[in-house]
Amino acid sequence: MFRAAPSPFHHRVLKALCCAALLVASLATLSAAAEPRTTFSNSITVFPRQAMLTRRALVATKLKGKMEFEVALKMRNYEELQARIATGEVIPRKEMLSRYLPLAADYAALTKWLKSQGLTLTRVDSSRLCVFARGTVAQIQKALEVEMEGVTVDGVDYNAATTIPSLPARLAAPILGINGLQPYNRRHKRPSSNPRPPMRRRIKSTKSSRPTARRISGHRRGPEDCHPHRHRAAELGHHHLLDK
């Protein structure tokens, strides 16, 4: 059967459709790249002298190395919670979840985004105070829009952030900060010759009016679990009150 060749009009239509498709794809890419971000300056500190003297660019093999970090979420109605605890009130866990701990929807949105960046979630926090994630240095740099360098502190080599990390603005409101981007800042154990007294003894002996862990049911952990660096200490201090 004879089939007529496409007319110049058909060629123009096809060309216009192809151009439109490319334009849509380009706009989608630009939109994703231009997504507003919020920075978290409390998530890094100025390099100590040792780190400054040993700064070096990361080679390709280092960029493939794995690194873990934590994103900490804010508590809700914190001042109200403090006031209630100060009176000696014990807050049931059910009420903590419904009124004071971060929202499940915010936690879910953050974990979904981290996974979309190719990062692996290494631990789930039932209190929704922290999201623990792991990925290559290159993945973390891209996801958090942060620059990393190699440093040496106390004879140990680290990959450490040199710029302030950020997250998409749509996720940022409930976020307190990002921990673990400068691993040398993690809390060091005290020498065994000068041990700290057991937690229960320290809580029992304190005369301070500061709320203690025993005033909220189910306490099992210290502040370093979610906030090892204690950035913005006044805000981060509340996490020692919570169950896992």
C-alpha positions as CSV (number, residue, x, y, z in Angstrom):
1,M,0.0,0.0,0.0
2,F,1.3,3.5,-0.9
3,R,2.0,5.6,2.2
4,A,2.4,9.4,1.8
5,A,5.6,10.9,3.1
6,P,5.2,13.2,6.2
7,S,4.5,16.8,5.1
8,P,6.6,19.8,6.3
9,F,3.7,20.6,8.6
10,H,4.1,17.3,10.4
11,H,7.8,17.8,10.7
12,R,7.2,21.2,12.3
13,V,4.7,19.7,14.8
14,L,7.0,16.9,15.8
15,K,9.9,19.4,16.2
16,A,7.7,21.7,18.4
17,L,6.6,18.7,20.6
18,C,10.2,17.7,21.1
19,C,11.3,21.2,22.1
20,A,8.4,21.4,24.5
21,A,9.4,18.2,26.2
22,L,13.0,19.3,26.5
23,L,11.8,22.6,28.0
24,V,9.6,20.9,30.6
25,A,12.5,18.6,31.6
26,S,14.9,21.6,31.8
27,L,12.4,23.6,34.0
28,A,12.0,20.6,36.3
29,T,15.7,20.3,36.7
30,L,16.1,24.0,37.4
31,S,13.3,24.0,39.9
32,A,14.8,21.1,41.8
33,A,18.2,22.8,41.8
34,A,16.7,26.2,42.9
35,E,14.7,24.8,45.8
36,P,15.1,27.1,48.8
37,R,17.4,25.9,51.5
38,T,17.8,26.7,55.2
39,T,21.3,26.6,56.8
40,F,22.1,25.3,60.3
41,S,25.1,27.3,61.6
42,N,24.9,25.5,65.0
43,S,25.9,22.3,63.3
44,I,29.6,23.0,62.9
45,T,32.3,24.8,64.9
46,V,35.5,26.6,64.0
47,F,38.3,24.1,63.3
48,P,40.7,23.6,66.3
49,R,44.4,24.5,65.7
50,Q,45.3,20.9,64.9
51,A,42.6,20.6,62.2
52,M,43.5,24.0,60.7
53,L,47.2,23.0,60.3
54,T,46.3,19.6,58.7
55,R,43.5,20.7,56.3
56,R,43.6,18.9,53.0
57,A,41.4,18.3,50.0
58,L,39.7,14.9,49.9
59,V,40.9,12.6,47.1
60,A,38.4,10.4,45.2
61,T,38.9,7.4,47.5
62,K,38.0,9.5,50.5
63,L,34.9,10.8,48.9
64,K,33.7,7.1,48.6
65,G,34.3,6.5,52.3
66,K,31.2,6.1,54.6
67,M,30.2,8.6,57.2
68,E,27.3,8.7,59.7
69,F,25.5,11.8,60.9
70,E,22.3,12.7,62.9
71,V,19.6,15.2,62.2
72,A,18.0,16.4,65.5
73,L,14.4,17.6,65.7
74,K,12.9,20.2,68.1
75,M,10.5,19.4,70.8
76,R,7.1,21.2,70.7
77,N,5.7,23.4,73.5
78,Y,9.0,23.1,75.4
79,E,8.5,26.0,77.8
80,E,5.2,24.5,78.9
81,L,6.8,21.1,79.4
82,Q,9.6,22.7,81.5
83,A,7.0,24.4,83.7
84,R,5.1,21.2,84.3
85,I,8.3,19.2,85.1
86,A,9.5,22.0,87.5
87,T,6.4,21.3,89.6
88,G,7.3,17.6,89.9
89,E,4.7,16.4,87.5
90,V,5.3,13.1,85.7
91,I,4.3,13.3,82.0
92,P,2.9,10.1,80.5
93,R,4.6,8.9,77.4
94,K,1.3,9.1,75.5
95,E,1.0,12.8,76.2
96,M,4.7,13.3,75.4
97,L,4.1,11.9,71.9
98,S,0.9,13.8,71.3
99,R,1.9,17.2,72.7
100,Y,5.7,17.6,73.1
101,L,7.7,15.3,70.9
102,P,8.3,16.1,67.2
103,L,5.4,15.2,64.9
104,A,5.3,11.9,63.1
105,A,4.6,13.7,59.8
106,D,7.7,15.9,60.1
107,Y,9.8,12.8,61.0
108,A,8.5,10.9,58.1
109,A,9.1,13.7,55.6
110,L,12.7,14.0,56.8
111,T,13.4,10.3,56.5
112,K,11.8,10.1,53.1
113,W,13.9,13.0,51.8
114,L,17.1,11.4,53.2
115,K,16.4,8.2,51.5
116,S,15.7,10.0,48.2
117,Q,19.3,11.4,48.5
118,G,20.6,7.8,48.5
119,L,21.4,7.8,52.2
120,T,20.7,4.8,54.5
121,L,18.9,5.2,57.7
122,T,20.8,3.3,60.4
123,R,18.6,3.7,63.4
124,V,14.9,4.6,64.1
125,D,14.2,6.8,67.1
126,S,10.8,6.1,68.6
127,S,10.7,9.5,70.3
128,R,11.3,11.1,66.8
129,L,14.0,13.3,68.2
130,C,16.7,12.1,65.8
131,V,17.2,10.6,62.4
132,F,20.4,8.7,62.0
133,A,21.7,8.4,58.5
134,R,24.8,7.0,56.7
135,G,26.2,7.5,53.2
136,T,29.4,8.3,51.3
137,V,31.1,11.6,51.9
138,A,30.2,12.6,48.3
139,Q,26.5,11.8,49.0
140,I,26.5,13.8,52.2
141,Q,28.2,16.7,50.5
142,K,25.6,16.8,47.8
143,A,22.5,16.2,50.1
144,L,23.5,18.8,52.7
145,E,25.3,21.1,50.3
146,V,28.3,21.1,52.5
147,E,32.0,21.1,51.8
148,M,34.2,18.5,53.5
149,E,38.0,18.3,54.0
150,G,40.4,15.9,55.5
151,V,41.9,16.9,58.9
152,T,44.0,15.2,61.6
153,V,43.2,15.7,65.3
154,D,45.1,14.0,68.1
155,G,46.8,11.7,65.5
156,V,43.4,10.5,64.0
157,D,42.3,11.4,60.4
158,Y,38.8,12.6,59.9
159,N,36.5,13.9,57.1
160,A,35.0,17.1,58.5
161,A,32.7,19.8,57.3
162,T,34.2,23.2,56.5
163,T,31.0,25.0,55.5
164,I,27.5,25.3,57.0
165,P,25.1,22.5,56.1
166,S,21.6,23.1,54.9
167,L,18.3,21.3,54.2
168,P,15.4,22.1,52.0
169,A,13.4,24.9,53.5
170,R,10.2,22.9,53.4
171,L,11.8,20.4,55.9
172,A,13.6,22.9,58.1
173,A,11.0,24.3,60.6
174,P,11.1,21.3,63.0
175,I,14.9,20.8,62.7
176,L,17.2,21.7,65.5
177,G,20.6,20.9,63.9
178,I,22.8,18.3,62.2
179,N,25.4,16.4,64.3
180,G,28.4,14.3,63.3
181,L,29.8,16.4,60.4
182,Q,32.9,17.1,62.4
183,P,33.5,13.7,64.1
184,Y,36.4,14.9,66.2
185,N,33.9,16.9,68.2
186,R,32.2,13.9,69.5
187,R,32.4,13.5,73.2
188,H,35.5,11.8,74.5
189,K,35.4,9.3,77.4
190,R,36.7,10.6,80.7
191,P,39.9,8.9,81.9
192,S,39.2,5.9,84.1
193,S,41.3,7.4,86.9
194,N,38.6,10.1,87.3
195,P,35.3,8.4,86.6
196,R,32.0,10.2,86.7
197,P,29.5,9.1,89.4
198,P,26.6,6.9,88.2
199,M,23.7,8.8,86.6
200,R,21.3,7.8,89.4
201,R,23.6,9.1,92.1
202,R,24.1,12.4,90.3
203,I,20.4,12.9,89.8
204,K,19.6,12.0,93.4
205,S,22.3,14.3,94.9
206,T,21.5,17.4,92.9
207,K,19.7,20.2,94.7
208,S,19.0,22.2,91.5
209,S,15.5,23.1,90.4
210,R,16.4,22.0,86.9
211,P,14.1,19.2,85.7
212,T,15.6,15.7,86.2
213,A,15.2,12.7,84.0
214,R,13.2,10.9,86.7
215,R,10.3,13.3,86.4
216,I,9.4,11.9,83.0
217,S,8.6,8.2,82.9
218,G,10.8,5.8,81.0
219,H,14.1,7.7,80.9
220,R,16.9,5.5,79.5
221,R,19.4,7.7,77.8
222,G,21.6,10.8,78.1
223,P,21.8,13.9,75.9
224,E,24.7,12.7,73.9
225,D,22.6,10.0,72.1
226,C,20.9,12.6,69.9
227,H,23.0,15.7,70.5
228,P,26.7,14.7,71.0
229,H,28.0,18.1,70.3
230,R,25.5,20.1,72.4
231,H,25.3,23.0,69.9
232,R,23.1,25.8,71.3
233,A,23.2,24.2,74.7
234,A,20.2,26.0,76.0
235,E,18.0,24.4,73.5
236,L,19.7,21.0,73.3
237,G,19.6,20.4,77.0
238,H,16.0,19.2,76.9
239,H,16.8,16.0,75.2
240,H,18.2,14.3,78.4
241,L,14.6,14.1,79.6
242,L,13.3,11.7,77.0
243,D,12.8,8.0,76.6
244,K,14.3,6.3,73.5
